[in-house]
Amino acid sequence: MRALKWIGIAVAAVIVISLISTIWVISAHKLSVSRAQAKIASFYVPPTPLPAELGTVIRTEPLGVDVPGATALRILYTSQHPDGTPAASSGMIFIPTTPAPAGGRPVVAWAHGTLGMGDACAPSRSDKPLGDTANWLNQMMSLGYVVVATDYTGFGTPGPNLYLVGQAEARDVVNSVRAARNIPDAHASTNWIVWGHSQGGHSALWTGHLAKELAPELTLKAVAAAAPAAELPDIIDAQWQTAVGWAIGPEVVSSWPHYYPNLNAKGFVSAAGLRNTERLANECIVPAALEGFVRTDFGQNYFEQKPTDNPSWTAAATEQTPAPLPASMPVFVAQSIADTVVLAWPNAKLQNEWCAAGSDITMAWLGVVSHQDTAMTVGPEAVAWIDDRFHDRPTIRTCDVPPPVAPSAN
């Protein structure tokens, strides 16, 4: 018994030391980041009142990155909360340096993946603003597309940040395209395509549903998504007891009650989870994930019971799962069978359900590719597919090819 007691003490000590070390590293990094953020903070302060017209460009400035064949700008523009009130959103725009065609440049609206909710995590405020645009952004510049990339409202700008709320994400994406059209040097046309990864894949699929209602003056020609966080109840069921729960759970728990006021975290988020929700939600995703791995390795879960056992949270997750797009809206979905964040089987289920519903879907299944690398790996294929849509070439519907994994957890 005495030996077991000392083993228990030793294990507890290791847990405490590991957590302290992880938090210390995060804190040291935050200090250097805060100094860099102070230099650009004034750019993100919106005027009062906000311009009423959606897509109004409040200000721009050079982004300070080198993208061959492009002018890269940081932008602040007027967007909209789901309740119709104006909001400020920030982002980036990449404008080809080649002459614009007579009809204007097609626009690709990029929707980024989960990065954490802290201001410094927003792409346009980050020390690595290009994120997972490697392997496709340069190609889009050479093809003459304008690429505009929202940060999402409340992410780098006054909140709330409505993470994984499609009605908010779609508005920020649509209004980023309006903003691109309001930058004279962009010469942006009304034809556009949305392309997103992970959370951004969720944003892209929802934009496919809502764009015509939100911006009838624009023509959304297609939707492309890499590893989309689409089948939310299934993803939650599979990941709630893993490190992913620690990395993403705090963002959902911090965000969704703003849109669904009846939601309450008490009763299914653990005591340790409740104590750390606000802090972890505002960490950038890498340090949050590292802390999640440490906590999970030592038996600490963010959730103490499965969130989908709670009817209110299940209803919210179901409502935020995008339905199949109509056959008139071509959709490209890329998914790795080795993804450990957005697992392959929920998107195999998506393929089967969307095919059965008649969606014009092209699936690109990847082999041993991480979640983080999916958009970059499939980038050239996505660019070719997007180029075909801008040129009204026939789609290749892949519903006759079954997914390489079973569409269920078993």
C-alpha positions in Angstrom: 0.0 0.0 0.0 2.8 2.3 0.9 4.5 1.7 -2.5 1.2 2.4 -4.3 0.9 5.7 -2.4 4.4 6.8 -3.5 3.7 5.8 -7.1 0.5 7.9 -7.0 2.4 10.8 -5.6 5.1 10.4 -8.3 2.5 10.3 -11.1 0.7 13.3 -9.7 4.0 15.2 -9.6 4.8 14.3 -13.2 1.3 15.6 -14.3 1.9 18.9 -12.4 5.4 19.3 -13.8 4.3 18.5 -17.3 1.4 21.0 -17.2 3.5 23.7 -15.6 6.2 23.2 -18.2 3.7 23.4 -21.0 2.0 26.5 -19.6 5.4 28.1 -19.1 6.4 27.6 -22.7 3.0 29.0 -23.8 3.4 32.0 -21.6 6.9 32.8 -22.8 5.7 32.7 -26.4 2.7 34.9 -25.6 5.0 37.6 -24.2 6.9 37.9 -27.6 3.6 37.8 -29.5 2.0 40.5 -27.4 4.9 42.9 -28.4 4.3 42.2 -32.1 0.5 42.6 -31.6 0.9 46.0 -30.0 2.4 47.3 -33.2 -0.6 46.5 -35.4 -3.4 46.7 -32.8 -4.7 50.1 -34.0 -5.4 48.8 -37.4 -8.1 46.5 -36.0 -10.0 49.1 -34.0 -13.2 49.7 -36.0 -14.8 53.2 -36.2 -18.0 54.1 -34.4 -20.4 53.9 -36.0 -19.5 51.2 -38.5 -20.2 51.9 -42.2 -23.7 50.5 -42.9 -23.0 49.1 -46.3 -21.8 45.5 -46.1 -18.4 45.0 -47.6 -17.3 48.6 -47.1 -13.5 48.7 -46.8 -12.6 50.6 -43.7 -8.9 50.5 -44.2 -6.1 48.6 -45.8 -2.3 48.3 -45.4 0.5 46.2 -46.7 0.6 42.7 -45.2 4.3 42.5 -45.1 4.7 39.1 -46.8 6.2 38.2 -50.2 3.7 36.4 -52.5 5.3 36.2 -56.0 3.1 37.9 -58.6 0.8 39.5 -56.1 0.1 42.5 -53.9 -0.8 41.4 -50.4 -2.9 43.6 -48.1 -4.3 43.5 -44.7 -8.0 44.6 -44.7 -10.7 45.7 -42.3 -14.2 45.7 -43.7 -17.9 45.8 -42.7 -19.6 42.4 -42.1 -22.7 41.4 -40.2 -23.7 39.4 -37.2 -26.4 36.7 -37.8 -29.0 39.0 -36.2 -28.4 41.6 -38.9 -26.3 44.1 -36.8 -23.1 45.4 -38.4 -19.8 44.0 -37.4 -16.2 44.6 -38.3 -14.1 41.7 -39.8 -10.5 41.7 -40.7 -8.7 39.6 -43.3 -6.3 39.6 -46.2 -6.4 40.1 -49.9 -4.0 38.9 -52.6 -4.2 40.7 -55.9 -2.4 39.5 -59.0 0.1 42.0 -60.5 -0.8 41.0 -64.1 -3.4 43.1 -65.9 -7.0 42.3 -65.2 -9.2 40.9 -68.0 -12.0 43.0 -69.4 -14.7 41.3 -67.3 -12.7 41.6 -64.1 -10.8 39.0 -62.1 -12.6 35.9 -60.6 -12.5 35.8 -56.8 -11.6 32.9 -54.6 -12.8 33.4 -51.0 -10.5 31.4 -48.7 -11.9 30.3 -45.3 -9.2 29.2 -42.9 -9.4 26.3 -40.4 -9.4 26.3 -36.6 -6.6 28.4 -35.2 -7.7 29.4 -31.7 -9.7 32.4 -30.7 -7.1 34.8 -29.5 -6.5 37.9 -31.5 -2.9 37.0 -32.3 -4.1 33.7 -33.9 -6.1 35.5 -36.6 -4.3 35.0 -39.9 -3.9 38.6 -40.8 -2.5 39.3 -37.3 -0.3 36.2 -37.2 3.4 36.0 -37.7 2.6 33.3 -40.3 -0.3 34.8 -42.2 0.0 32.5 -45.2 -0.8 29.5 -43.0 -1.9 26.5 -45.2 -2.0 28.5 -48.4 1.3 26.9 -49.6 1.0 24.9 -52.8 -2.0 26.7 -54.1 -2.0 30.5 -53.5 0.8 31.1 -56.0 -1.0 29.0 -58.6 -4.1 31.1 -58.1 -2.1 34.3 -58.6 -0.7 32.9 -61.9 -4.2 32.2 -63.1 -5.3 35.7 -62.3 -7.7 35.2 -59.4 -8.1 37.6 -56.6 -7.9 35.6 -53.3 -9.6 37.2 -50.3 -9.4 35.6 -46.9 -11.6 36.6 -43.9 -10.4 36.2 -40.3 -14.1 35.9 -39.3 -15.8 38.5 -37.1 -14.6 38.5 -33.5 -11.3 37.0 -34.5 -8.9 39.8 -34.2 -11.8 42.3 -34.1 -14.5 43.0 -31.5 -16.6 39.8 -30.9 -18.2 37.6 -30.3 -16.4 35.0 -32.4 -19.1 32.6 -33.5 -16.9 29.5 -34.1 -18.6 26.8 -36.2 -21.7 28.8 -36.5 -22.5 28.6 -40.2 -24.8 31.6 -40.3 -21.9 33.8 -39.0 -19.1 32.2 -41.1 -21.0 32.6 -44.3 -21.7 36.3 -43.8 -18.0 37.0 -43.2 -17.0 35.0 -46.3 -19.7 36.7 -48.5 -18.8 40.2 -47.2 -15.1 39.6 -47.8 -16.0 39.1 -51.5 -17.9 42.4 -51.4 -14.9 44.0 -49.8 -12.6 42.7 -52.6 -14.9 44.3 -55.1 -14.6 47.6 -53.3 -10.9 47.7 -53.7 -10.3 49.4 -57.0 -7.0 47.7 -57.8 -8.5 44.3 -57.4 -10.8 44.7 -60.4 -12.9 41.8 -58.9 -15.7 40.4 -60.9 -19.0 39.1 -59.5 -18.0 35.5 -60.2 -16.5 33.7 -57.2 -15.8 30.4 -55.5 -15.4 29.6 -51.8 -12.6 27.3 -50.7 -12.0 26.3 -47.1 -10.2 23.9 -44.8 -11.4 22.2 -41.6 -13.5 24.9 -39.8 -13.2 26.7 -43.1 -14.7 23.7 -44.9 -17.7 24.0 -42.6 -17.8 27.7 -43.6 -17.6 26.9 -47.3 -20.4 24.3 -47.2 -22.6 26.7 -45.3 -21.7 29.5 -47.7 -22.9 27.3 -50.5 -26.3 27.3 -48.9 -26.6 30.9 -47.9 -24.6 33.0 -50.5 -27.5 33.6 -52.9 -29.7 34.8 -50.1 -27.0 37.0 -48.5 -25.5 38.4 -51.7 -27.9 38.0 -54.7 -25.7 40.5 -56.7 -22.8 38.0 -56.7 -22.6 34.6 -58.5 -21.2 31.8 -56.4 -20.1 29.2 -59.0 -18.9 26.4 -56.7 -17.8 25.2 -53.3 -14.5 23.5 -52.4 -13.6 22.1 -49.0 -10.6 20.2 -47.5 -11.3 18.0 -44.4 -14.5 19.9 -43.7 -15.8 19.8 -40.1 -19.2 19.0 -41.4 -20.9 16.0 -39.7 -20.6 17.6 -36.2 -22.5 15.2 -34.0 -20.4 12.3 -35.4 -17.1 14.2 -34.9 -18.1 15.2 -31.4 -19.0 11.6 -30.5 -15.6 10.3 -31.8 -13.4 13.0 -30.3 -14.9 14.1 -27.0 -12.5 12.0 -24.9 -9.4 12.8 -26.9 -6.9 15.7 -27.0 -9.1 17.2 -29.7 -11.7 17.8 -27.0 -9.2 20.0 -25.2 -8.1 21.8 -28.3 -11.6 22.5 -29.9 -14.0 22.0 -27.0 -13.3 25.3 -25.3 -13.9 27.2 -28.5 -17.3 25.6 -29.0 -18.2 26.0 -25.4 -17.2 29.7 -25.5 -18.8 30.4 -28.8 -22.1 28.5 -29.2 -24.0 30.0 -26.2 -23.8 33.4 -27.9 -25.9 32.0 -30.7 -27.8 29.4 -28.6 -28.5 31.1 -25.2 -30.0 28.0 -23.7 -26.7 26.1 -23.8 -24.9 25.5 -20.5 -21.5 23.8 -20.1 -22.0 22.8 -16.5 -22.8 19.1 -16.1 -20.9 17.8 -19.0 -17.6 19.8 -19.1 -15.2 18.6 -16.4 -14.2 20.8 -13.5 -10.7 21.1 -15.0 -12.3 21.9 -18.3 -14.4 24.7 -16.8 -11.4 26.2 -15.0 -9.5 26.4 -18.3 -12.1 27.0 -20.9 -11.6 30.7 -21.4 -7.8 30.5 -21.3 -7.6 27.6 -23.8 -10.2 29.1 -26.1 -8.0 32.1 -26.5 -4.8 30.2 -27.0 -3.7 29.5 -30.5 -4.4 26.0 -31.7 -0.8 24.5 -31.4 -0.2 25.3 -27.8 -3.8 24.4 -26.9 -3.4 21.1 -28.6 0.0 20.4 -26.9 -1.6 21.1 -23.5 -4.5 18.8 -24.5 -2.2 16.0 -25.3 -0.5 16.3 -21.9 -3.8 16.4 -20.0 -5.2 13.5 -22.0 -2.1 11.4 -21.5 -2.5 11.7 -17.8 -6.2 10.8 -17.8 -7.8 14.3 -17.8 -10.7 14.9 -20.2 -12.2 18.2 -21.1 -15.7 16.7 -21.1 -16.8 14.5 -18.2 -19.7 13.1 -20.3 -20.5 12.9 -24.0 -21.9 16.3 -25.2 -24.4 14.6 -27.5 -26.0 13.0 -24.5 -27.3 16.5 -23.8 -30.4 17.2 -26.0 -29.7 21.0 -26.3 -26.1 20.5 -27.4 -27.2 17.7 -29.8 -29.8 20.0 -31.4 -27.2 22.7 -31.9 -24.6 20.4 -33.4 -27.3 18.9 -35.7 -28.4 22.4 -36.8 -24.9 23.4 -37.6 -24.3 20.3 -39.8 -24.7 21.5 -43.4 -27.3 19.6 -45.5 -26.4 18.3 -49.0 -26.0 21.1 -51.5 -28.3 21.1 -54.5 -27.1 19.7 -57.8 -26.9 23.2 -59.2 -24.0 24.0 -56.9 -20.8 21.9 -57.7 -18.9 20.8 -54.6 -15.3 19.5 -54.2 -14.4 17.7 -51.0 -11.0 16.4 -50.1 -10.4 14.1 -47.2 -7.4 12.1 -45.9 -8.0 8.6 -44.6 -5.3 9.2 -42.0 -6.8 12.4 -40.6 -6.9 12.2 -36.8 -8.8 15.4 -36.2 -11.6 15.4 -38.8 -11.8 11.6 -39.1 -12.3 10.0 -42.5 -15.5 8.1 -41.7 -17.8 11.1 -41.0 -16.9 12.5 -44.4 -17.4 9.0 -46.0 -20.9 9.3 -44.5 -21.2 12.8 -46.0 -20.2 11.4 -49.4 -22.9 8.7 -49.3 -25.6 11.0 -48.0 -24.8 13.9 -50.5 -24.6 11.5 -53.4 -28.0 10.0 -52.4 -29.4 13.5 -52.3 -28.3 14.3 -55.8 -25.4 16.7 -55.0 -22.9 17.3 -57.8 -19.9 16.2 -55.6 -16.3 15.4 -56.5 -14.5 13.6 -53.7 -10.7 13.5 -53.5 -9.5 10.9 -51.1 -6.0 11.2 -49.9 -3.7 8.6 -48.3 -1.3 9.2 -45.4 -1.8 13.0 -45.0 -2.3 14.8 -41.7 -5.2 17.0 -41.1 -3.0 20.1 -41.0 -1.5 19.3 -44.5 -4.7 18.4 -46.3 -5.4 21.7 -48.0 -1.8 22.1 -49.0 -1.5 18.6 -50.3 -4.7 18.7 -52.4 -4.1 22.4 -53.3 -3.1 21.8 -57.0 -6.1 19.5 -57.6 -8.4 22.0 -55.9 -7.0 24.8 -58.1 -7.5 22.7 -61.3 -11.1 22.0 -60.2 -11.8 25.6 -59.4 -10.4 26.7 -62.7 -12.7 24.3 -64.5 -15.7 25.8 -62.7 -14.7 29.3 -63.6 -14.6 28.2 -67.2 -17.9 26.3 -67.0 -16.3 23.0 -67.9 -18.3 19.8 -67.1 -17.9 18.4 -63.6 -16.8 14.8 -62.8 -19.3 13.5 -60.3 -17.6 10.7 -58.3 -20.6 9.1 -56.7 -20.0 5.8 -58.5 -16.7 5.4 -56.6 -17.4 4.3 -53.0 -15.4 5.9 -50.2 -12.3 3.9 -49.2 -13.4 3.8 -45.5 -16.7 2.6 -44.0 -19.1 5.5 -43.3 -19.4 4.6 -39.6 -17.2 4.4 -36.5 -17.4 0.6 -36.3 
